[in-house]
Amino acid sequence: MYKILSDDNIKKENSYIPTDPANTDYQQFIQDVAEQGIGIVEGPNVVEPSYAELRATEYPSREDQFDMQYHDQVDGTTTWKNTIQAVKDKYPKSITGGTTVGAIPDWVQTAADNWTFNKQLREYVAATERLELDAVVASEDIPATVEVSTTNPETMEVTTETVANPVIVKDEQERASAQAVVDATPQPVIDSLG
């Protein structure tokens, strides 16, 4: 499980990974997200301040409050009480604060999608290059079948079996695999080659 700490830092167990594309741990993070899904990532912590913390930033300075209290006494006003009450109303005690897990930043999925796209592109190029090679077919130099002899170690009996030429079989398997890659490649990947 990965934990996004910030846009610059990711945590995995006791390791910290900088979001640097040249960093191999970051590259592994993106690959893991691409292959295993965004579910292996937890968003950053979002710290919500409590009412006390919020109020503390809104209250006037002590000097200003003392000045308000002085003028309230001299002028018969309630400026200080009104100011304090406005802050209390703005941040009621029901705001308890705390830490929650935030959304995973969009850049994580974008990076994983780019990784997948580039992987598909590399595989497509390799597959088309493989398919451009001449197929290995039976000829005078390459027989369609070969004989394979095996010896039973208990009886020492030798049996000979005729099988398809392994060179041709291997070529057919490689070509079928390459064709499967080509067939499965999304059109935008193919189009990116111009």
TINULO-857955 format. One record per residue: residue number from 0; x, y, z of N, C-alpha, C, O in turn. Coordinates in nm, 2 decimals, decimal comma, padded with zeros to 4 digits, always signed. Example, Ala and Ser with C-alpha at 12.3 -4.5 7.8 and 13.67 -1.06 7.14 Angstrom:
BEGIN
(r 0; (+01,32; -00,57; +00,78); (+01,23; -00,45; +00,78); (+01,32; -00,33; +00,78); (+01,42; -00,33; +00,85));
(r 1; (+01,28; -00,22; +00,71); (+01,37; -00,11; +00,71); (+01,29; +00,00; +00,79); (+01,34; +00,11; +00,80));
This chain:
BEGIN
(r 0; (+00,08; -00,12; +00,00); (+00,00; +00,00; +00,00); (+00,09; +00,12; +00,00); (+00,19; +00,13; +00,07));
(r 1; (+00,05; +00,22; -00,08); (+00,12; +00,34; -00,09); (+00,04; +00,45; -00,03); (-00,08; +00,45; -00,03));
(r 2; (+00,11; +00,55; +00,03); (+00,04; +00,66; +00,09); (+00,09; +00,79; +00,03); (+00,21; +00,82; +00,03));
(r 3; (+00,01; +00,87; -00,03); (+00,05; +01,00; -00,08); (+00,06; +01,10; +00,04); (-00,03; +01,12; +00,11));
(r 4; (+00,18; +01,15; +00,05); (+00,21; +01,25; +00,16); (+00,19; +01,39; +00,11); (+00,13; +01,48; +00,18));
(r 5; (+00,23; +01,41; -00,01); (+00,22; +01,54; -00,08); (+00,24; +01,52; -00,23); (+00,26; +01,41; -00,27));
(r 6; (+00,23; +01,62; -00,30); (+00,26; +01,61; -00,45); (+00,41; +01,58; -00,47); (+00,44; +01,54; -00,58));
(r 7; (+00,49; +01,59; -00,37); (+00,63; +01,57; -00,38); (+00,68; +01,44; -00,32); (+00,80; +01,40; -00,34));
(r 8; (+00,60; +01,37; -00,24); (+00,64; +01,26; -00,16); (+00,54; +01,15; -00,14); (+00,42; +01,18; -00,12));
(r 9; (+00,58; +01,03; -00,15); (+00,50; +00,91; -00,13); (+00,56; +00,82; -00,03); (+00,69; +00,82; -00,02));
(r 10; (+00,48; +00,75; +00,05); (+00,54; +00,66; +00,15); (+00,49; +00,52; +00,12); (+00,38; +00,50; +00,08));
(r 11; (+00,59; +00,43; +00,13); (+00,55; +00,28; +00,12); (+00,63; +00,22; +00,24); (+00,75; +00,22; +00,25));
(r 12; (+00,55; +00,17; +00,33); (+00,60; +00,11; +00,46); (+00,69; +00,21; +00,52); (+00,63; +00,32; +00,56));
(r 13; (+00,81; +00,19; +00,54); (+00,90; +00,28; +00,61); (+00,99; +00,36; +00,51); (+01,09; +00,43; +00,55));
(r 14; (+00,96; +00,35; +00,38); (+01,04; +00,42; +00,28); (+00,96; +00,54; +00,23); (+00,84; +00,54; +00,21));
(r 15; (+01,04; +00,65; +00,19); (+00,98; +00,77; +00,14); (+01,03; +00,78; -00,01); (+01,15; +00,76; -00,03));
(r 16; (+00,94; +00,80; -00,10); (+00,97; +00,80; -00,24); (+00,94; +00,94; -00,30); (+00,83; +00,99; -00,29));
(r 17; (+01,04; +01,01; -00,35); (+01,02; +01,14; -00,42); (+00,95; +01,12; -00,55); (+00,97; +01,02; -00,62));
(r 18; (+00,86; +01,21; -00,58); (+00,79; +01,20; -00,71); (+00,88; +01,26; -00,82); (+00,85; +01,36; -00,88));
(r 19; (+00,98; +01,18; -00,85); (+01,08; +01,22; -00,95); (+01,08; +01,11; -01,05); (+01,12; +00,99; -01,02));
(r 20; (+01,04; +01,14; -01,18); (+01,04; +01,03; -01,28); (+01,17; +00,96; -01,30); (+01,17; +00,85; -01,35));
(r 21; (+01,28; +01,01; -01,26); (+01,41; +00,95; -01,27); (+01,44; +00,85; -01,16); (+01,53; +00,76; -01,17));
(r 22; (+01,36; +00,86; -01,05); (+01,37; +00,77; -00,94); (+01,31; +00,63; -00,96); (+01,20; +00,62; -01,00));
(r 23; (+01,39; +00,53; -00,94); (+01,34; +00,39; -00,97); (+01,23; +00,35; -00,88); (+01,14; +00,27; -00,93));
(r 24; (+01,23; +00,39; -00,76); (+01,12; +00,36; -00,67); (+00,99; +00,43; -00,72); (+00,88; +00,37; -00,71));
(r 25; (+01,00; +00,55; -00,77); (+00,88; +00,62; -00,82); (+00,83; +00,55; -00,94); (+00,71; +00,53; -00,96));
(r 26; (+00,92; +00,51; -01,03); (+00,89; +00,43; -01,15); (+00,81; +00,30; -01,11); (+00,71; +00,27; -01,18));
(r 27; (+00,86; +00,24; -01,01); (+00,79; +00,11; -00,96); (+00,65; +00,15; -00,90); (+00,56; +00,07; -00,93));
(r 28; (+00,64; +00,26; -00,83); (+00,51; +00,30; -00,78); (+00,41; +00,32; -00,90); (+00,30; +00,27; -00,89));
(r 29; (+00,45; +00,39; -01,00); (+00,36; +00,41; -01,12); (+00,33; +00,28; -01,18); (+00,21; +00,26; -01,22));
(r 30; (+00,43; +00,19; -01,20); (+00,40; +00,06; -01,26); (+00,30; -00,02; -01,17); (+00,21; -00,08; -01,23));
(r 31; (+00,32; -00,02; -01,04); (+00,23; -00,09; -00,95); (+00,09; -00,04; -00,97); (-00,01; -00,11; -00,97));
(r 32; (+00,07; +00,10; -00,97); (-00,06; +00,16; -00,99); (-00,12; +00,11; -01,12); (-00,24; +00,08; -01,13));
(r 33; (-00,04; +00,12; -01,23); (-00,09; +00,08; -01,36); (-00,13; -00,06; -01,36); (-00,24; -00,10; -01,43));
(r 34; (-00,06; -00,15; -01,30); (-00,09; -00,29; -01,31); (-00,19; -00,34; -01,20); (-00,27; -00,43; -01,23));
(r 35; (-00,19; -00,28; -01,08); (-00,27; -00,33; -00,98); (-00,40; -00,24; -00,95); (-00,49; -00,28; -00,88));
(r 36; (-00,39; -00,12; -01,00); (-00,51; -00,03; -00,99); (-00,48; +00,07; -00,88); (-00,40; +00,06; -00,79));
(r 37; (-00,57; +00,18; -00,88); (-00,55; +00,29; -00,79); (-00,59; +00,25; -00,65); (-00,56; +00,33; -00,56));
(r 38; (-00,65; +00,14; -00,63); (-00,68; +00,09; -00,50); (-00,57; +00,06; -00,40); (-00,58; +00,05; -00,28));
(r 39; (-00,45; +00,06; -00,46); (-00,33; +00,04; -00,37); (-00,27; +00,17; -00,32); (-00,17; +00,17; -00,26));
(r 40; (-00,34; +00,28; -00,35); (-00,29; +00,41; -00,31); (-00,39; +00,47; -00,21); (-00,51; +00,46; -00,23));
(r 41; (-00,34; +00,53; -00,11); (-00,42; +00,61; -00,02); (-00,39; +00,76; -00,03); (-00,27; +00,79; -00,04));
(r 42; (-00,49; +00,84; -00,03); (-00,47; +00,98; -00,05); (-00,40; +01,04; +00,07); (-00,38; +00,98; +00,17));
(r 43; (-00,37; +01,17; +00,05); (-00,30; +01,24; +00,16); (-00,39; +01,27; +00,28); (-00,51; +01,28; +00,27));
(r 44; (-00,33; +01,28; +00,40); (-00,41; +01,32; +00,52); (-00,45; +01,47; +00,50); (-00,38; +01,56; +00,46));
(r 45; (-00,58; +01,49; +00,54); (-00,63; +01,62; +00,54); (-00,66; +01,66; +00,68); (-00,74; +01,60; +00,75));
(r 46; (-00,59; +01,76; +00,74); (-00,61; +01,80; +00,88); (-00,71; +01,91; +00,88); (-00,68; +02,02; +00,82));
(r 47; (-00,82; +01,88; +00,95); (-00,92; +01,99; +00,97); (-00,90; +02,05; +01,11); (-00,90; +01,97; +01,21));
(r 48; (-00,88; +02,18; +01,12); (-00,86; +02,24; +01,25); (-00,99; +02,23; +01,33); (-01,10; +02,23; +01,28));
(r 49; (-00,97; +02,23; +01,46); (-01,08; +02,24; +01,55); (-01,13; +02,38; +01,57); (-01,07; +02,47; +01,52));
(r 50; (-01,25; +02,39; +01,63); (-01,31; +02,53; +01,65); (-01,21; +02,62; +01,73); (-01,20; +02,74; +01,70));
(r 51; (-01,14; +02,56; +01,83); (-01,04; +02,64; +01,91); (-00,93; +02,69; +01,82); (-00,89; +02,81; +01,83));
(r 52; (-00,88; +02,61; +01,73); (-00,77; +02,65; +01,65); (-00,82; +02,76; +01,55); (-00,75; +02,86; +01,52));
(r 53; (-00,94; +02,74; +01,49); (-01,00; +02,84; +01,40); (-01,02; +02,97; +01,47); (-01,00; +03,08; +01,41));
(r 54; (-01,08; +02,96; +01,59); (-01,11; +03,09; +01,66); (-00,98; +03,16; +01,69); (-00,98; +03,28; +01,69));
(r 55; (-00,88; +03,09; +01,73); (-00,75; +03,15; +01,77); (-00,70; +03,24; +01,66); (-00,64; +03,34; +01,68));
(r 56; (-00,72; +03,19; +01,53); (-00,66; +03,27; +01,42); (-00,75; +03,39; +01,39); (-00,70; +03,49; +01,33));
(r 57; (-00,88; +03,39; +01,43); (-00,97; +03,50; +01,40); (-00,98; +03,61; +01,51); (-01,01; +03,72; +01,48));
(r 58; (-00,95; +03,57; +01,63); (-00,97; +03,67; +01,74); (-00,87; +03,78; +01,72); (-00,76; +03,76; +01,67));
(r 59; (-00,91; +03,90; +01,76); (-00,81; +04,01; +01,75); (-00,70; +03,99; +01,85); (-00,71; +03,91; +01,94));
(r 60; (-00,59; +04,06; +01,83); (-00,48; +04,04; +01,92); (-00,52; +04,09; +02,06); (-00,62; +04,16; +02,08));
(r 61; (-00,45; +04,04; +02,16); (-00,48; +04,08; +02,30); (-00,48; +04,23; +02,32); (-00,57; +04,29; +02,39));
(r 62; (-00,39; +04,30; +02,26); (-00,38; +04,44; +02,27); (-00,50; +04,51; +02,21); (-00,56; +04,60; +02,27));
(r 63; (-00,55; +04,45; +02,09); (-00,67; +04,51; +02,03); (-00,79; +04,48; +02,12); (-00,88; +04,56; +02,13));
(r 64; (-00,80; +04,36; +02,18); (-00,91; +04,33; +02,27); (-00,91; +04,42; +02,39); (-01,02; +04,47; +02,43));
(r 65; (-00,79; +04,44; +02,45); (-00,79; +04,53; +02,57); (-00,83; +04,67; +02,53); (-00,90; +04,74; +02,60));
(r 66; (-00,79; +04,71; +02,41); (-00,83; +04,85; +02,36); (-00,99; +04,85; +02,34); (-01,05; +04,95; +02,38));
(r 67; (-01,05; +04,74; +02,28); (-01,19; +04,74; +02,27); (-01,26; +04,74; +02,40); (-01,36; +04,81; +02,42));
(r 68; (-01,21; +04,67; +02,50); (-01,27; +04,66; +02,63); (-01,27; +04,80; +02,70); (-01,36; +04,85; +02,76));
(r 69; (-01,15; +04,87; +02,68); (-01,14; +05,00; +02,74); (-01,24; +05,10; +02,68); (-01,31; +05,17; +02,75));
(r 70; (-01,25; +05,10; +02,55); (-01,34; +05,19; +02,48); (-01,49; +05,15; +02,51); (-01,58; +05,24; +02,52));
(r 71; (-01,51; +05,02; +02,52); (-01,65; +04,98; +02,56); (-01,69; +05,04; +02,69); (-01,80; +05,08; +02,71));
(r 72; (-01,59; +05,04; +02,79); (-01,62; +05,09; +02,92); (-01,64; +05,24; +02,92); (-01,73; +05,30; +02,98));
(r 73; (-01,55; +05,31; +02,85); (-01,56; +05,45; +02,84); (-01,68; +05,50; +02,76); (-01,75; +05,59; +02,80));
(r 74; (-01,71; +05,43; +02,65); (-01,81; +05,48; +02,56); (-01,95; +05,41; +02,58); (-02,05; +05,45; +02,52));
(r 75; (-01,95; +05,31; +02,67); (-02,07; +05,23; +02,69); (-02,12; +05,15; +02,57); (-02,24; +05,13; +02,55));
(r 76; (-02,02; +05,09; +02,50); (-02,05; +05,01; +02,38); (-02,02; +04,86; +02,41); (-01,97; +04,83; +02,52));
(r 77; (-02,05; +04,78; +02,32); (-02,03; +04,63; +02,33); (-01,94; +04,58; +02,21); (-01,96; +04,46; +02,17));
(r 78; (-01,85; +04,66; +02,17); (-01,77; +04,62; +02,05); (-01,69; +04,49; +02,08); (-01,69; +04,40; +01,99));
(r 79; (-01,63; +04,48; +02,19); (-01,55; +04,36; +02,22); (-01,64; +04,24; +02,23); (-01,61; +04,14; +02,17));
(r 80; (-01,75; +04,24; +02,30); (-01,84; +04,13; +02,31); (-01,90; +04,09; +02,17); (-01,90; +03,97; +02,14));
(r 81; (-01,93; +04,19; +02,09); (-01,98; +04,16; +01,96); (-01,88; +04,09; +01,87); (-01,91; +04,00; +01,80));
(r 82; (-01,76; +04,14; +01,88); (-01,65; +04,09; +01,80); (-01,62; +03,94; +01,84); (-01,61; +03,85; +01,75));
(r 83; (-01,61; +03,92; +01,97); (-01,58; +03,78; +02,02); (-01,70; +03,69; +01,98); (-01,68; +03,57; +01,94));
(r 84; (-01,82; +03,73; +02,00); (-01,94; +03,65; +01,97); (-01,95; +03,62; +01,82); (-01,99; +03,51; +01,78));
(r 85; (-01,91; +03,71; +01,73); (-01,91; +03,69; +01,59); (-01,81; +03,57; +01,55); (-01,84; +03,49; +01,47));
(r 86; (-01,69; +03,57; +01,62); (-01,60; +03,46; +01,59); (-01,65; +03,33; +01,65); (-01,64; +03,23; +01,58));
(r 87; (-01,71; +03,33; +01,76); (-01,77; +03,21; +01,82); (-01,88; +03,16; +01,73); (-01,90; +03,04; +01,72));
(r 88; (-01,97; +03,25; +01,68); (-02,08; +03,21; +01,59); (-02,02; +03,15; +01,46); (-02,08; +03,05; +01,41));
(r 89; (-01,91; +03,21; +01,41); (-01,86; +03,16; +01,29); (-01,79; +03,02; +01,30); (-01,80; +02,94; +01,21));
(r 90; (-01,74; +02,99; +01,42); (-01,67; +02,86; +01,45); (-01,73; +02,80; +01,57); (-01,67; +02,81; +01,68));
(r 91; (-01,85; +02,73; +01,56); (-01,91; +02,67; +01,68); (-01,83; +02,55; +01,73); (-01,75; +02,50; +01,66));
(r 92; (-01,86; +02,52; +01,86); (-01,79; +02,40; +01,92); (-01,82; +02,27; +01,85); (-01,75; +02,17; +01,87));
(r 93; (-01,92; +02,27; +01,76); (-01,94; +02,14; +01,69); (-01,83; +02,11; +01,58); (-01,83; +02,00; +01,53));
(r 94; (-01,75; +02,21; +01,56); (-01,63; +02,18; +01,47); (-01,52; +02,12; +01,55); (-01,45; +02,19; +01,62));
(r 95; (-01,51; +01,99; +01,54); (-01,42; +01,92; +01,63); (-01,28; +01,90; +01,57); (-01,18; +01,87; +01,64));
(r 96; (-01,27; +01,92; +01,44); (-01,14; +01,90; +01,37); (-01,10; +01,76; +01,36); (-01,19; +01,67; +01,38));
(r 97; (-00,98; +01,73; +01,32); (-00,94; +01,59; +01,31); (-00,87; +01,57; +01,17); (-00,85; +01,66; +01,09));
(r 98; (-00,83; +01,45; +01,15); (-00,76; +01,41; +01,03); (-00,84; +01,31; +00,95); (-00,89; +01,21; +01,01));
(r 99; (-00,86; +01,34; +00,82); (-00,93; +01,24; +00,73); (-00,83; +01,22; +00,62); (-00,73; +01,28; +00,60));
(r 100; (-00,87; +01,11; +00,54); (-00,79; +01,08; +00,42); (-00,85; +01,15; +00,30); (-00,97; +01,14; +00,27));
(r 101; (-00,77; +01,23; +00,23); (-00,82; +01,30; +00,12); (-00,82; +01,22; -00,01); (-00,78; +01,10; -00,01));
(r 102; (-00,87; +01,28; -00,11); (-00,88; +01,22; -00,24); (-00,73; +01,20; -00,30); (-00,64; +01,27; -00,27));
(r 103; (-00,72; +01,09; -00,38); (-00,59; +01,07; -00,45); (-00,58; +01,17; -00,56); (-00,67; +01,19; -00,64));
(r 104; (-00,47; +01,24; -00,56); (-00,45; +01,34; -00,67); (-00,46; +01,28; -00,81); (-00,42; +01,17; -00,83));
(r 105; (-00,51; +01,36; -00,90); (-00,53; +01,32; -01,04); (-00,40; +01,28; -01,11); (-00,40; +01,19; -01,19));
(r 106; (-00,29; +01,34; -01,07); (-00,17; +01,31; -01,13); (-00,13; +01,16; -01,12); (-00,05; +01,11; -01,20));
(r 107; (-00,17; +01,09; -01,01); (-00,14; +00,95; -00,99); (-00,20; +00,87; -01,11); (-00,12; +00,79; -01,17));
(r 108; (-00,33; +00,89; -01,13); (-00,39; +00,81; -01,24); (-00,34; +00,85; -01,38); (-00,32; +00,76; -01,46));
(r 109; (-00,31; +00,98; -01,39); (-00,25; +01,02; -01,52); (-00,12; +00,96; -01,55); (-00,09; +00,91; -01,66));
(r 110; (-00,03; +00,95; -01,45); (+00,10; +00,89; -01,46); (+00,09; +00,74; -01,49); (+00,16; +00,69; -01,58));
(r 111; (-00,01; +00,67; -01,42); (-00,03; +00,53; -01,45); (-00,08; +00,51; -01,59); (-00,04; +00,41; -01,66));
(r 112; (-00,17; +00,59; -01,63); (-00,23; +00,58; -01,77); (-00,12; +00,60; -01,87); (-00,11; +00,53; -01,97));
(r 113; (-00,03; +00,70; -01,85); (+00,08; +00,72; -01,94); (+00,18; +00,60; -01,94); (+00,23; +00,57; -02,05));
(r 114; (+00,20; +00,54; -01,83); (+00,29; +00,43; -01,82); (+00,23; +00,31; -01,91); (+00,30; +00,25; -01,98));
(r 115; (+00,10; +00,29; -01,89); (+00,03; +00,18; -01,97); (+00,03; +00,21; -02,11); (+00,06; +00,12; -02,19));
(r 116; (+00,01; +00,34; -02,15); (+00,01; +00,38; -02,29); (+00,15; +00,35; -02,35); (+00,16; +00,29; -02,46));
(r 117; (+00,25; +00,39; -02,28); (+00,39; +00,37; -02,33); (+00,43; +00,22; -02,34); (+00,50; +00,18; -02,43));
(r 118; (+00,38; +00,14; -02,24); (+00,41; +00,00; -02,25); (+00,34; -00,06; -02,37); (+00,40; -00,14; -02,44));
(r 119; (+00,21; -00,03; -02,39); (+00,14; -00,08; -02,50); (+00,21; -00,04; -02,63); (+00,21; -00,12; -02,73));
(r 120; (+00,26; +00,08; -02,64); (+00,33; +00,13; -02,76); (+00,45; +00,05; -02,79); (+00,48; +00,01; -02,90));
(r 121; (+00,53; +00,03; -02,68); (+00,66; -00,05; -02,70); (+00,62; -00,19; -02,74); (+00,69; -00,25; -02,83));
(r 122; (+00,52; -00,25; -02,68); (+00,49; -00,39; -02,72); (+00,43; -00,40; -02,86); (+00,46; -00,49; -02,93));
(r 123; (+00,36; -00,30; -02,90); (+00,30; -00,29; -03,04); (+00,41; -00,28; -03,14); (+00,41; -00,35; -03,24));
(r 124; (+00,51; -00,19; -03,11); (+00,62; -00,18; -03,21); (+00,70; -00,31; -03,22); (+00,73; -00,35; -03,33));
(r 125; (+00,73; -00,37; -03,10); (+00,80; -00,50; -03,11); (+00,73; -00,60; -03,18); (+00,78; -00,68; -03,25));
(r 126; (+00,59; -00,61; -03,16); (+00,51; -00,71; -03,22); (+00,51; -00,69; -03,37); (+00,52; -00,79; -03,45));
(r 127; (+00,49; -00,57; -03,42); (+00,49; -00,54; -03,56); (+00,62; -00,57; -03,63); (+00,63; -00,62; -03,74));
(r 128; (+00,73; -00,54; -03,56); (+00,86; -00,57; -03,61); (+00,88; -00,72; -03,62); (+00,94; -00,77; -03,72));
(r 129; (+00,83; -00,80; -03,52); (+00,83; -00,94; -03,53); (+00,75; -01,00; -03,65); (+00,80; -01,09; -03,71));
(r 130; (+00,64; -00,94; -03,67); (+00,55; -00,99; -03,78); (+00,61; -00,95; -03,92); (+00,57; -01,02; -04,02));
(r 131; (+00,69; -00,85; -03,92); (+00,76; -00,81; -04,05); (+00,86; -00,91; -04,09); (+00,90; -00,92; -04,21));
(r 132; (+00,91; -00,99; -04,00); (+01,01; -01,09; -04,03); (+00,95; -01,21; -04,11); (+00,83; -01,24; -04,10));
(r 133; (+01,03; -01,27; -04,20); (+00,97; -01,38; -04,28); (+00,94; -01,49; -04,19); (+01,01; -01,52; -04,09));
(r 134; (+00,83; -01,56; -04,22); (+00,78; -01,67; -04,14); (+00,88; -01,79; -04,17); (+00,93; -01,81; -04,28));
(r 135; (+00,90; -01,87; -04,07); (+00,98; -01,99; -04,09); (+00,88; -02,10; -04,14); (+00,79; -02,14; -04,07));
(r 136; (+00,90; -02,15; -04,26); (+00,82; -02,25; -04,32); (+00,90; -02,37; -04,37); (+01,02; -02,36; -04,39));
(r 137; (+00,83; -02,48; -04,39); (+00,90; -02,60; -04,43); (+00,96; -02,58; -04,57); (+00,90; -02,52; -04,66));
(r 138; (+01,08; -02,63; -04,59); (+01,15; -02,61; -04,72); (+01,25; -02,73; -04,73); (+01,26; -02,82; -04,65));
(r 139; (+01,34; -02,72; -04,83); (+01,44; -02,82; -04,85); (+01,54; -02,81; -04,73); (+01,58; -02,92; -04,68));
(r 140; (+01,56; -02,69; -04,68); (+01,66; -02,68; -04,57); (+01,59; -02,69; -04,43); (+01,66; -02,73; -04,33));
(r 141; (+01,46; -02,67; -04,43); (+01,39; -02,68; -04,30); (+01,27; -02,78; -04,31); (+01,17; -02,75; -04,37));
(r 142; (+01,29; -02,90; -04,26); (+01,19; -03,01; -04,28); (+01,07; -02,97; -04,19); (+01,08; -02,91; -04,09));
(r 143; (+00,95; -03,01; -04,24); (+00,82; -02,98; -04,16); (+00,82; -03,06; -04,04); (+00,76; -03,02; -03,94));
(r 144; (+00,88; -03,18; -04,04); (+00,88; -03,27; -03,92); (+01,02; -03,32; -03,89); (+01,10; -03,32; -03,98));
(r 145; (+01,04; -03,36; -03,77); (+01,17; -03,42; -03,73); (+01,14; -03,54; -03,64); (+01,03; -03,55; -03,58));
(r 146; (+01,24; -03,63; -03,64); (+01,22; -03,75; -03,56); (+01,29; -03,73; -03,42); (+01,41; -03,68; -03,42));
(r 147; (+01,22; -03,76; -03,32); (+01,28; -03,75; -03,18); (+01,29; -03,88; -03,12); (+01,19; -03,95; -03,11));
(r 148; (+01,40; -03,92; -03,08); (+01,42; -04,05; -03,01); (+01,43; -04,04; -02,86); (+01,50; -03,94; -02,81));
(r 149; (+01,36; -04,13; -02,79); (+01,37; -04,13; -02,65); (+01,40; -04,27; -02,60); (+01,36; -04,36; -02,66));
(r 150; (+01,48; -04,28; -02,49); (+01,51; -04,41; -02,44); (+01,45; -04,42; -02,30); (+01,46; -04,34; -02,21));
(r 151; (+01,38; -04,54; -02,28); (+01,32; -04,57; -02,15); (+01,43; -04,61; -02,06); (+01,50; -04,71; -02,10));
(r 152; (+01,46; -04,54; -01,95); (+01,58; -04,58; -01,87); (+01,56; -04,71; -01,80); (+01,67; -04,77; -01,77));
(r 153; (+01,44; -04,76; -01,79); (+01,43; -04,89; -01,72); (+01,45; -05,01; -01,82); (+01,51; -05,11; -01,78));
(r 154; (+01,39; -04,99; -01,94); (+01,40; -05,10; -02,03); (+01,51; -05,08; -02,14); (+01,54; -05,17; -02,21));
(r 155; (+01,56; -04,96; -02,15); (+01,66; -04,92; -02,24); (+01,60; -04,93; -02,39); (+01,67; -04,94; -02,49));
(r 156; (+01,47; -04,94; -02,39); (+01,40; -04,94; -02,53); (+01,40; -04,80; -02,59); (+01,36; -04,71; -02,52));
(r 157; (+01,44; -04,79; -02,71); (+01,44; -04,67; -02,78); (+01,32; -04,66; -02,87); (+01,28; -04,75; -02,94));
(r 158; (+01,25; -04,54; -02,85); (+01,13; -04,52; -02,94); (+01,16; -04,39; -03,02); (+01,21; -04,30; -02,97));
(r 159; (+01,11; -04,39; -03,14); (+01,13; -04,27; -03,23); (+00,99; -04,22; -03,26); (+00,90; -04,30; -03,30));
(r 160; (+00,98; -04,09; -03,25); (+00,85; -04,03; -03,27); (+00,87; -03,91; -03,37); (+00,97; -03,84; -03,37));
(r 161; (+00,78; -03,90; -03,46); (+00,78; -03,79; -03,56); (+00,70; -03,67; -03,50); (+00,58; -03,69; -03,47));
(r 162; (+00,76; -03,55; -03,49); (+00,70; -03,43; -03,44); (+00,72; -03,32; -03,53); (+00,81; -03,32; -03,62));
(r 163; (+00,63; -03,22; -03,52); (+00,65; -03,09; -03,59); (+00,78; -03,03; -03,56); (+00,83; -03,04; -03,45));
(r 164; (+00,85; -02,97; -03,66); (+00,98; -02,91; -03,64); (+00,97; -02,80; -03,53); (+00,89; -02,71; -03,55));
(r 165; (+01,05; -02,82; -03,43); (+01,04; -02,72; -03,32); (+01,07; -02,57; -03,36); (+01,02; -02,48; -03,31));
(r 166; (+01,16; -02,56; -03,46); (+01,19; -02,43; -03,52); (+01,06; -02,36; -03,58); (+01,04; -02,24; -03,55));
(r 167; (+00,99; -02,44; -03,65); (+00,87; -02,39; -03,71); (+00,76; -02,36; -03,61); (+00,69; -02,26; -03,61));
(r 168; (+00,75; -02,46; -03,51); (+00,65; -02,44; -03,40); (+00,68; -02,31; -03,32); (+00,59; -02,24; -03,29));
(r 169; (+00,81; -02,29; -03,29); (+00,85; -02,17; -03,21); (+00,81; -02,05; -03,29); (+00,76; -01,95; -03,23));
(r 170; (+00,84; -02,05; -03,42); (+00,81; -01,93; -03,50); (+00,66; -01,90; -03,51); (+00,62; -01,79; -03,50));
(r 171; (+00,58; -02,01; -03,52); (+00,44; -01,99; -03,53); (+00,38; -01,94; -03,39); (+00,29; -01,85; -03,39));
(r 172; (+00,44; -01,99; -03,28); (+00,40; -01,94; -03,15); (+00,43; -01,79; -03,13); (+00,35; -01,71; -03,08));
(r 173; (+00,55; -01,75; -03,17); (+00,60; -01,61; -03,16); (+00,51; -01,52; -03,25); (+00,47; -01,41; -03,20));
(r 174; (+00,48; -01,57; -03,37); (+00,40; -01,49; -03,46); (+00,25; -01,47; -03,40); (+00,19; -01,37; -03,41));
(r 175; (+00,20; -01,58; -03,35); (+00,06; -01,58; -03,29); (+00,06; -01,48; -03,17); (-00,03; -01,41; -03,16));
(r 176; (+00,17; -01,49; -03,09); (+00,17; -01,40; -02,97); (+00,18; -01,25; -03,02); (+00,12; -01,17; -02,96));
(r 177; (+00,27; -01,23; -03,12); (+00,28; -01,09; -03,17); (+00,15; -01,04; -03,23); (+00,11; -00,93; -03,21));
(r 178; (+00,08; -01,13; -03,30); (-00,05; -01,09; -03,36); (-00,15; -01,06; -03,25); (-00,23; -00,97; -03,27));
(r 179; (-00,15; -01,14; -03,14); (-00,24; -01,11; -03,03); (-00,21; -00,97; -02,97); (-00,31; -00,90; -02,93));
(r 180; (-00,09; -00,93; -02,96); (-00,05; -00,80; -02,91); (-00,11; -00,69; -03,00); (-00,17; -00,60; -02,96));
(r 181; (-00,08; -00,71; -03,13); (-00,13; -00,62; -03,23); (-00,28; -00,60; -03,22); (-00,34; -00,49; -03,22));
(r 182; (-00,35; -00,72; -03,22); (-00,50; -00,72; -03,21); (-00,55; -00,65; -03,08); (-00,66; -00,59; -03,09));
(r 183; (-00,48; -00,66; -02,97); (-00,53; -00,61; -02,84); (-00,49; -00,46; -02,82); (-00,53; -00,40; -02,72));
(r 184; (-00,40; -00,41; -02,91); (-00,35; -00,27; -02,89); (-00,47; -00,17; -02,92); (-00,53; -00,18; -03,02));
(r 185; (-00,49; -00,08; -02,82); (-00,60; +00,02; -02,84); (-00,56; +00,11; -02,96); (-00,45; +00,14; -02,99));
(r 186; (-00,66; +00,16; -03,03); (-00,64; +00,24; -03,15); (-00,57; +00,37; -03,13); (-00,48; +00,40; -03,21));
(r 187; (-00,59; +00,44; -03,01); (-00,51; +00,56; -02,99); (-00,36; +00,53; -02,98); (-00,28; +00,62; -03,02));
(r 188; (-00,32; +00,41; -02,93); (-00,18; +00,38; -02,93); (-00,13; +00,37; -03,07); (-00,02; +00,42; -03,10));
(r 189; (-00,20; +00,30; -03,15); (-00,16; +00,28; -03,29); (-00,15; +00,41; -03,36); (-00,06; +00,44; -03,44));
(r 190; (-00,25; +00,49; -03,34); (-00,26; +00,62; -03,41); (-00,15; +00,72; -03,37); (-00,11; +00,81; -03,44));
(r 191; (-00,09; +00,69; -03,25); (+00,02; +00,78; -03,20); (+00,14; +00,77; -03,28); (+00,23; +00,85; -03,28));
(r 192; (+00,15; +00,66; -03,36); (+00,27; +00,64; -03,44); (+00,26; +00,72; -03,57); (+00,36; +00,72; -03,64));
(r 193; (+00,15; +00,78; -03,59); (+00,14; +00,87; -03,71); (+00,11; +00,79; -03,83); (+00,09; +00,85; -03,94));
